[in-house]
């Protein structure tokens, strides 16, 4: 199995990237007796969007949550293998709190703080010790612009974030994450409850963020994966079936199971 996984990585052109942003090697995750991931090995390159697709219970979210150690909060979890961020083991060399500032996460359900739009953005930076009003104001503007939300809320920054629409709340959560200046952003089904227009705006934001960030997107929407992914990984029953350029995955996948999933034969 190891030879096949390494072959999958090579087929994705990773040999041309000697310094990936994240290296995952032989990652296995159990919840009690249930195995969620089995010997996962892949690289995530700088400034790419890696789309992760696969049916339910394929290990996608377990993989995503392992990248910023949110899995640490799960009871009865057992993990083996390694995850390196810029060459440093995130479990041995980095503290969880510091890691999560570098690797932010956007969840399927937007959860704005019951505060103003302005205070939602500045909450994290204030905890980090930034109190200069002009610096915070600039950070609010930069973050909201990057999340494609500034033009819609710039005249009501002191209004409650809870008054925003669902799509706006999700983009606010993206802006709140960006305010902490992460290097990597994890998206877990960020558009699952959004209308097409809001989905398009979130996708526009992801495409723009790719210029300065590394993005991992877990999605059940294969069309979304095809639209925004630089590369795509297909997971099945806790294993990586294949990873390659998004164009190749969606036009000429190497494994028939990938093709079956994409065309809707299962999943």
C-alpha positions in Angstrom: 0.0 0.0 0.0 2.8 2.4 0.8 4.2 2.0 -2.7 0.8 2.8 -4.3 0.4 5.9 -2.1 3.8 7.2 -3.0 3.0 6.5 -6.7 -0.2 8.6 -6.2 1.9 11.5 -4.9 4.4 11.2 -7.7 1.6 11.1 -10.3 0.3 14.4 -8.9 3.5 16.1 -9.8 4.7 16.5 -6.3 8.3 15.5 -7.2 8.6 19.0 -8.6 7.8 20.5 -5.2 10.6 19.7 -2.8 9.3 21.9 0.0 5.5 21.3 0.5 3.7 23.4 3.0 2.3 20.3 4.7 3.6 16.8 4.6 1.4 14.0 5.8 3.0 10.6 6.3 1.3 7.3 7.2 -1.5 9.1 9.2 -3.8 6.6 10.8 -6.7 7.7 13.1 -9.0 5.5 15.2 -12.0 6.6 17.3 -12.1 3.8 19.8 -12.3 0.6 17.6 -13.4 2.5 14.5 -10.7 3.3 12.0 -11.3 6.7 10.3 -8.0 6.9 8.3 -5.6 4.3 7.3 -2.0 5.2 6.5 -2.7 8.4 4.7 0.3 9.9 2.8 0.2 13.1 0.8 1.7 16.5 0.4 -0.1 19.9 0.3 1.7 22.5 -1.7 2.1 26.2 -0.9 -0.6 28.5 -2.5 -2.8 25.7 -3.8 -6.4 24.7 -3.1 -6.5 21.0 -2.4 -10.0 19.8 -2.8 -10.8 16.6 -0.9 -13.8 14.6 -2.1 -15.4 11.3 -1.2 -18.6 9.8 0.2 -19.6 10.0 3.9 -17.4 8.2 6.4 -14.4 8.3 4.0 -12.2 10.2 6.5 -12.3 13.6 5.0 -13.2 15.6 8.1 -10.9 13.5 10.3 -8.1 14.4 8.0 -9.0 18.1 7.9 -9.3 18.3 11.7 -5.9 16.6 12.2 -4.2 19.4 10.3 -4.7 21.9 13.1 -5.1 19.4 15.9 -8.8 19.8 16.5 -8.9 16.0 16.7 -7.1 16.4 20.1 -10.5 17.4 21.5 -12.1 14.1 20.5 -12.5 11.3 23.2 -11.0 7.9 22.6 -8.9 9.0 19.6 -5.7 7.2 18.7 -3.3 8.6 16.0 -0.1 7.4 14.4 2.0 8.8 11.6 3.2 12.4 11.2 2.1 15.8 9.9 4.8 18.4 9.2 4.1 22.1 8.7 7.1 23.8 7.0 9.1 20.8 8.1 8.1 20.8 11.8 6.0 18.1 13.3 2.8 19.7 14.5 2.4 17.2 17.4 6.0 17.2 18.6 7.4 20.6 17.7 4.4 23.0 17.9 1.9 24.0 20.6 -1.8 23.5 19.6 -2.8 27.2 20.3 0.1 28.5 18.2 -0.7 26.0 15.4 -4.3 27.0 15.2 -3.3 30.7 14.6 -1.2 29.5 11.7 -3.8 27.0 10.4 -7.3 28.5 10.6 -10.6 26.6 10.0 -14.0 27.6 8.5 -16.8 25.2 9.5 -20.0 24.3 7.6 -22.2 26.2 9.9 -21.2 29.9 10.4 -21.1 30.8 14.0 -20.6 34.6 14.4 -20.1 36.0 17.9 -23.1 37.8 19.4 -21.2 41.1 18.9 -20.9 43.7 16.2 -19.3 43.0 12.8 -16.3 45.0 13.9 -15.9 43.2 17.2 -16.2 39.8 15.5 -13.1 40.7 13.4 -11.1 42.3 16.2 -11.8 39.7 18.9 -8.9 37.4 18.0 -6.4 40.2 17.4 -7.3 41.8 20.7 -6.7 38.5 22.5 -3.3 38.4 20.7 -2.4 41.8 22.2 -3.3 44.2 19.3 -5.1 47.2 20.8 -4.2 50.1 18.5 -7.4 51.4 17.1 -6.0 52.4 13.7 -4.3 49.0 13.3 -7.5 47.2 14.2 -9.5 49.3 11.8 -7.1 48.5 9.0 -7.2 44.9 9.9 -11.1 44.9 9.8 -11.1 46.5 6.3 -8.4 44.2 4.9 -10.1 41.1 6.3 -13.5 42.0 5.1 -12.2 42.9 1.6 -10.4 39.5 1.4 -13.6 37.8 2.3 -15.6 39.7 -0.4 -17.8 41.3 2.3 -16.5 44.8 2.8 -18.7 46.6 0.2 -21.8 45.0 1.8 -21.1 45.9 5.4 -18.7 48.9 5.5 -21.5 51.3 6.5 -22.7 49.1 9.4 -19.7 47.7 11.1 -21.2 48.4 14.5 -24.3 46.5 13.8 -24.8 43.0 15.2 -23.3 40.2 13.1 -26.4 38.2 13.9 -28.4 40.4 11.5 -26.3 39.3 8.5 -27.6 36.7 6.1 -26.3 33.1 6.2 -23.9 33.7 3.3 -22.7 37.0 4.8 -22.2 35.3 8.2 -20.0 32.6 6.5 -17.9 35.3 4.8 -17.6 37.1 8.2 -16.3 33.9 9.7 -13.7 33.8 6.9 -12.8 37.4 7.6 -12.5 36.7 11.3 -10.1 33.8 10.6 -8.1 36.0 8.2 -7.6 38.7 10.9 -5.3 36.3 12.7 -3.1 36.1 9.6 -3.1 32.3 9.1 -0.8 30.6 6.6 -3.2 27.7 5.9 -7.0 27.9 5.8 -9.1 24.7 6.2 -12.7 24.8 4.8 -15.1 22.0 6.0 -18.1 22.1 3.7 -18.2 25.9 3.8 -21.1 26.3 1.3 -23.3 23.3 2.3 -26.1 25.6 3.6 -25.7 28.5 1.2 -27.6 29.6 -1.9 -25.7 29.7 -5.3 -25.0 33.4 -5.2 -23.4 33.2 -1.7 -21.6 30.0 -2.7 -20.1 31.9 -5.7 -18.8 34.7 -3.4 -17.2 32.2 -1.0 -15.5 30.5 -3.9 -14.3 33.9 -5.3 -12.8 34.5 -1.9 -11.0 31.2 -1.9 -9.6 31.8 -5.3 -8.3 35.2 -4.2 -6.9 33.9 -0.9 -4.9 31.2 -2.8 -2.5 33.9 -3.8 -1.2 34.3 -0.2 -2.5 31.2 1.6 -2.6 27.4 1.3 -6.1 26.1 1.3 -7.6 22.6 2.0 -11.3 22.3 1.0 -13.4 19.3 2.1 -16.6 19.3 0.0 -19.3 16.9 -1.0 -20.0 19.1 -4.0 -17.9 17.7 -6.8 -18.7 20.6 -9.0 -17.3 22.9 -6.4 -14.1 20.8 -6.2 -13.8 21.0 -9.9 -14.3 24.8 -10.0 -11.8 25.8 -7.4 -9.3 23.0 -6.8 -5.7 23.2 -8.0 -5.5 19.5 -7.2 -8.1 17.0 -5.9 -7.8 14.0 -3.6 -10.4 11.3 -3.6 -10.9 9.4 -0.3 -12.8 6.2 0.2 -13.3 4.2 3.4 -10.5 6.0 5.1 -7.9 5.6 2.4 -6.6 7.9 -0.3 -7.6 6.4 -3.7 -5.8 9.0 -5.8 -4.6 12.6 -5.8 -3.8 14.5 -9.0 -4.5 17.8 -10.8 -8.2 18.6 -10.6 -8.4 18.5 -14.4 -7.1 15.0 -14.6 -9.2 13.7 -11.7 -12.4 15.0 -13.4 -11.5 14.0 -16.9 -9.3 11.0 -16.8 -9.0 9.6 -13.2 -6.6 6.7 -12.8 -8.9 4.6 -10.6 -12.4 3.5 -11.7 -13.7 4.1 -8.2 -12.9 7.8 -8.6 -14.8 7.9 -11.9 -17.8 6.1 -10.4 -18.0 8.6 -7.5 -17.7 11.6 -9.8 -20.5 10.4 -12.1 -22.7 9.5 -9.2 -22.7 5.7 -9.2 -22.2 5.8 -5.5 -21.8 8.3 -2.6 
